[in-house]
Amino acid sequence: MTTATWHDTVLARSDDTVVVEKNHYFPNDALLREHFRPSDHTTTCPWKGTAHYFDVVVGDAVNANAAWYYPEPKQAAEEIRGRVAFWKGVQVKK
């Protein structure tokens, strides 16, 4: 089981992650949605497409743009469609 945590709080947990560029992409249904808030931030990857972000929220603490996903990944990255990855201090462990 792979688990993503921040501030000692579980954000996502799954036996079905996809690893791309050393990042675990969790299925959308593995996220505990109460800890995610949509962000307007986007970035572009030449081979994956446009990434959209979530702020991670635990209590009063906000980790801006700490989770990302590709709603319409390019064909080369199709395996991460419907999945979310983390950074900015979020711990991901097997």
Secondary structure by P-SEA (a helix, b strand, c coil): cbbbbccccccccccbbbbcccbbbbcccccccccbbbbcbbbbbccccbbbbbbbbcccccccccbbbbccccccccccccbbbccccccccc
